[in-house]
Amino acid sequence: MTARILLVDDDKALLDALPQALRLRMNEIQIDTSETATEALERIRDTDYDAIVSDIKMPGMDGLALLHEIRELRPATPTLMITGHGERDLAVQALRGGAYDFVQKPIDRDYFVASLERAIQLRRLDREVEQQRLALERHARVLEHVDDGVFLVDDRGVIRHWNPAAYAITGISANQALERPAGETLPGWEIVAPLIPVASMPGPGSLEAKVVPLELDGRELWLSISGVTFSDGIVYAFRSLTEERALDELKGEFIATVSHELRTPLAAIYGSAQTLLREDVELDESDKKRLLDVIAHESERLSRIADDILFANKLDSGQFALGVNGIDLRALARDVVEEMRACFAERDDISFELTVPDALDSVAGDPDKLRQVLINLIDNAVKYSPGGGRVEVAVEARDGGVRVAVRDEGIGIAPLEQRRIFGKFYRVDPGLARGVGGTGLGLYICRELVRRMEGRLSVSSEEGKGSTFAVDLPVSPAAGKEAAVVAQPVAP
């Protein structure tokens, strides 16, 4: 990204020489110059510079006056001041006035370049923080939509943040909760707090929420709650399950999976952003970068969850149409297996094997959606194989159609679970699939997509020995004669 800076000095020789020196030492830099502070102000009003460099002593409006105007117009833009030899008092005034740094004449160009590069990096980080602040506002709307309460408890057990959803759920206002010990605000907190799962930041995978009871003003509340640890305390995210406990099994499963999957990234995003925005916490650039990485990663995770929910809704409402084409399932399977091998290249304990026939009738369906189905099945095979093993993908002609089967050597699925595995929001017993997150929509979406291609998705499994998911599809009406099947292994 090209950095844009403004150089202000009444010394024309310096305005000619310094940009040339900077271009020799810095990559991707654009330099604007102004001989007067008045001219510079016009540029600053029109352009958000990454950094501004100004001489202190100039005719008319001097550098200190310009610095004051810059702080009014562009308070986030770092400004470096150039001072003459022996003008240390002016340099101190500039620093007190908000200057980022100062450089004395004759200019030490190595120091000047290093300081300017730091200033540019600071401005870029500030912009990223602002972008993430805007993202936080968007995520706050999501948080409000799912009715999740969020509060921060510091290391002394005092509540430092209490969002509107927490008020809506508990009836406790922010004024009643803030700056008070959590045990005073939430009766029985000392008992339930040790039961609540708390992830370390950023923490891989999902965190299983805990359902705990609290009694507030004679009302019993059941809260599904989890937390994330940050440098300034623990951010808890929760929602009320009081009414949902009376709903049917499907809605209960939705609460236990989808809502949980939203809570953990939202808590991480909210906590990271709050830490970045706090003025009483000093963060170096590496800390800021780490927090921004957390926000970006968890935002992407939220997007995937939202996509699954919206796509499942489209399937249910009939708003989704497949594009039906002839598909070479052999080529598609090869592409997907190679893609998944690359995706899990760091897993030395997992190997992939593909078996396809020399020739095969094409099948009728949507190639993009069929790819999505295969990726999901193979991804599940890896996720539910914590001990590693082989994942086999086999394509064959079968019963007048074509079958692609994905077999793993993982934990397997109990017979009772197999009858429910394709239900919406249903997930395998978390005690068996510890550490595996998800909305419980993946297999439901796969089944619906295959069904809309006039096919069938089935499962066979034995606990402790692995599972096989099979997709059976009809051949394309224009398909030719099927060829004999010949095994073709792909090196693990």
N, C-alpha and C positions, 0 to 999 in steps of 0.2 A: 504494500500500500504506500503510495507516494505521500510523504510528509510535506505540508505546506507551512512555510514560516515567513514572517515579515521582519525585515531588517530596517531599522530607523536610525539615521545618523546624518548630520549636516555635512560630514566629511565625505565629499564625492569620491575621493581616492579610495577610502575604506569601503564605500558602497560598491566600488568596482572590484576591489581585490578580495574582500572577504567571501562573497558568493562563490568566486572561483575556487578559493581554498576549501570551502565547505563541500563543493561538488566533487572535489578530488578525494575527500575523506569520507563522504557519506553517500550511500546509494538511495535512489528513489526519493529525491528531495526537490521541491519547487520553491524558489526564493523570490518574494516580492520585496521591493525596496521603496523607501520614502525618505525624502530629504528633510521633511518637517513633521512635527507632531500633528499638525492640523491635517495634513495630507494622510498621515497614518491613520488617524481616527476615521476618516471616510472609508478607508480600506477595511478597517476593523469592523465597522458597522455592517459592511456587506459580506465579509468573509469570516468564517469560524476557523482561525488558524490553529495549527497544532502547537506553535510556540511563537513568541514575539521577542525580538532582540532590539534593545533601544539604548542609545547613548544617554547619559544623564544630563550633560551640559549641552544644550542646544539653544539657539536664539528663539525668542518668542516663548512658546510653551516648552518648558524643559522636560526632561525625562521623568522627573518625579510627578509633575502634573499629568503627564501622559499616563503614567502608571496608575494614578488615581482614576482617570477616565476608563482605563482598561478594566480595572477592578469593578467598575460600575457596569460596563457594557458586556464584558466577557470574563466573569469572575473565575471561571474554570480554566482559562488559558494561561499557562505558565509564561512568565515574562522574565527574561534575563537582562540585566542592566550592565552597560559598559561604563567603567569609570576611569578617570585619569590616575596617574601615579600620585599617591599621597592624598587621595580623596576618600579615605576610608570612612569618614563621618557620613559622607553622602551615601556610600554603599550601605552603611548600617541603617540610614533612614529608608533606603529603598527596600531592604529586607523587612523592616518593620511595617512598611507600606504594602507588603504583600508580594514583593519580588521573589521569584523562585531561586535566583542565584545572581551573583555579580562576577564580572571579569574585569581585571585591571589592564590598562594599556601600559606597555606594549602587550598585545594579546598572546597568551600562551595557547596556541591553536589546538594542541592535544587536549588540554584541560577544557577549553571552550567546546570542542566537539563532543567530548564525553558528557559535559553538563547539558548540552543541547539535546543529545540523544536521550538522556534520562528524562528531560522535560517532555520530549515528544512521547516517550513511552508512558509517562504519567498521564498525559492528555488522552492517549488512546485508552488507557485503563479507565479513566474517568468516563469516557464515552461508553465503554462497555458496561460500566456500572449503571449509567443512565439507561442504556438499552435494557439491561436486566431489571432495572426498576420498573420500566414500562411493562416488561414481561411479567413482573410480579403482580402488577395491577390486573393484567389479564388473568393470571392464575388465581388471583383473589376472587375474581368473578366466578371461576370454576369452583373454588372452595365454597363460595356462598351458595352455588347451585346444588352442591352435594350435601349442604348443611353440616359441614365439618367445623367443629370448634378447634381453635388453636390457642394455646397459652404457653408462656415461657416461665419456667421456674429456675431461679439462679442457684448458685452453689450454697447459698444460705437458706434455701427453701422458700424464698420470697417470690411472689408472682410479679413479673416485670412486663408481661404483655398479655392482653385478654381481648380476643377479637369479637366482632359483633355476633358471629355464629355461636360462640361460647355463651354469650348473653342469652341468645334466642333459645338455646338448648336448656340451660340451667336456670334462667331467670335471674342470674347474678350479673349486675352491671359492671362495667369496667371500673367505675368509681368505687364499687364495693370490693372488687378483687385486687386491684393494683396496689403494690407496695405493702401487701399483707402476706403473712405466712400462708402457704397453701393449705395447711391444716386448719386454719381459722376460716378460710373461704369455703373449703370443701370438707365438711365433717367426715371423719373416717379416712381422710387422705393418707395418714400415716400407716394405716393397715393395708390399703389397696396399692399404694405406690410401689412397694417392693414386688408386687405381682405383675406390674406392667412391663412388657418387653421394651427395651431401649436399645436402639442400634447406635453403634459408633459411626461418626461422620467420616467419609460418605457412606461406608457400609455396603458391601455387595449384596445383591439379591433382595428379596422382599422380607418383611418382618411380619410374623403372625401377630395380629392384634389380640388383646385380651379383653374379655367382657367382664366388667366389674360393676357391682352395685354401689350406689351412693344414695343417702337419704338427705334430701334438702327440703326443709320446711314441711316435714311430714310426707313428702312425695318420694317414692322410690324410683330412682333413675338407673337404668342399665346402660352403661356406656361401653362402647367398643373403642379401645384406646391403645395407642402405641406412642413411642417417643424416639427422638433422635438427639444425640449428645452434640453440643457445640461448646466452643471455648467459654461462652458466658452462661452456660446452663443447659437445661434440657427443654427442647420444644416438644410439647405433647399435642397430638392431634386426635380428636375423638368425634364420635357421633352418637346420638341416642338410639338405642335399640329397644326402648321401652315399648313403643307401639309395634315395632316390627316383630317382636317376639310372639305376637298374636297372629301374624300373617302366615300364609301357607309356606311350604318348604322351599318353593322356588324363590320367593322373595327373601327368605332367610339366607339362602345360598348367595344371592346377589349381594346382600349386605356383607357377608363374611368374606367375599372374594373381591368383587369390583371395588367396593368402597375402601376396603383395606389396601388394595393396590394403588388407589388414588392418594390415600393418606400419607404413605411413606414419602413419595416424591414431593408432595405438597409441603410436608413438614421440612424436608431438606431444602427446598427452594425458599420457603418463607424464612427459615432460620438463617440461611446463607445471606439472603438479601438484607435482613434486619441487621446482621453483623456488619455487612458492608456499609450500611447507612448510619451506623452508630458513630457519633462524634467522640464518645469517651473511650473508644477502643482503638488503639494504635495497631495498624496492620501494615506490614511491609508488602512489597510488590508480589512476592511469592505467595503470601497469604491471600492477597486479593485474587491472584490467578487461580489458586486452589478453590476458593469459594465460587468463582465464576465457572470453573469447570464443573463443580457440583450442580450449579443451576442449569447449565447447558445440558448435562447428562440427564438430569431428572426431568427437564422440560421435554427432551426427546422421548423419554419413557412415558410421560403423560400423553404425548401425542399419539404414541402407539396404542395406548389403552383406549383413548378417545376414538381412534380410528376403528378399533375392534367393536366398540359399543355402537357407533354410528352405522357400521357396515351390517352388524347383526340386526339393527333396527330396520335398515333398508330391506334385508332379506325377509323379515317378518311382515313388513308393510306392503310387500310386492312392488317396491319402487326400484328394484334391481333387475336388469336384463342382461343375459349372457350373449356374447358374440360367438356364434357357432361356426367353427371352421374344421377342416380336416387337420388332425394333429399326428405328427410322427412321434409316437410315444417313446421310441428308442432314443431319438435325438434329445427329446425333452428330458428324459431320465438322465442321460449322460451329462447334460448341461447342469442339471440340478445337483447331481452327486458331486461334480467338480466344484460347484459353487460352495456346497456344504463342506467339502474337504478343506477348501481354502478358509472358510469361516472358522473351522475348528482345528486349524493347523497346529495350534499350541497344545492341543490335547493329545499327548503321546500315547495315552491309554485307549484311544478310540481309533478304529480302522473302518474303512468303508469298502464294500464289495458290490459291484453291479453286474447283474446277469441279464443279457438281452438276446433275443433271437437275431439271426442273420437278416431276416426280413419279417415284416409284420404289417397287417392291415392298419391303416390309419383309423383313428377314433374321431368321433364327432364331439366337439366341445370348444370351450374357450381356453386357448393355450395359456394366457396369463393367469387365469383363475386356477387352472389345473396345476400350473407351476406353484402357485400359492399353496395349494393343498399338499403337494409333495414336500415343499420346504417345511411346512408346519409339521408333517408327520415325521420327517427325518430329524428336525429340531427336537421334537418330543422324544424321539428314540434316544438321542444323546443326553438330553436333560434327565431322563428317567433311567439312565445307566450310570449311577454315581461311581460304580466300580470299574467303569470302562467296558471294553469289549468290542465286538464287531457289530456293525450296522449293515445289514444286507438289503439291497434293493433289487427286486427281481421283476422283470417284465416278461409276460408270456401270453400266448393265445390260449383262451380258456372258454369252453362252453359257448362257442359262437361269438365270443367277444374278446376283450383284451383285459388282462389283469396286471396291475402293478402293486407289489406287496413290499412293505417296509417291516423288516424284522430286527429286533434288538435282543440283547442279552441282559436286560436290566432287571428292575425290581418286580416286574409283572403286575397283573391286575387281578384282584379277587373276583370270583364269579358274580357276586352281587354288584360289585363296582362296574363290571362289564356291561350289565344291563342298563346302567345309568350314565355311562361315560360320555355319550353324545348329547346329553341334555344341556340346555343353556345354563351357564354359570356353575356347572358341576365340576368339581375337582377331585382327584384322587385323595384319599385320606392323608392329610398333611403329616401325620405321624410317620407314614411310609415315604412320602416325597418331601422330606425336610429340606428347606432351602430353595425349593423350586417355586417361583412366583407365577403369576398369571391370572387372567380374569375368568378362566373357565369357559371362554367363548371359542377357543381355537378349534376344538374338535366339532363343536356345534356348527361353526361356519364351514368347516371342511365337509361335513355331512350334507349340509344344505346345498353347497356348490355342486357336489357330486350328484346329488339327487336332481338338481336342475339340468344336469347333463345327461339325465335318464340313466344314471349309474347308481352304484350302491357302495357304501363304505361300511366295512365290517371289521371286527376285532376277534382274535383268538389269543388267549394268554394263559400262562401258568405262573402262579406266584413264585418269585425267586428265580425264575428261569427265563423271563423275557416275554415280549408281546409281538404279535404280527398284525399290522393294519393293512387291509387289502382294499384296493379301489378297483371295482369291476365296471367297465364301460362298454357300451355297444360300439361296433365298428361303424365307420362312416359309410353312408349309403353308396358312395362312389368307390369304396375300397376294393382292391383286387384280391386275389387268392392269397391266403396266409402261407407263410413259409415255415419250415421246420425250425424249432428252437435249438440254438447252439449257445452254450455258456460262454460268456466273455467277461472274465474277471477284470476289475480295475485295481491296480496295485494300491494297497493301503498306505 
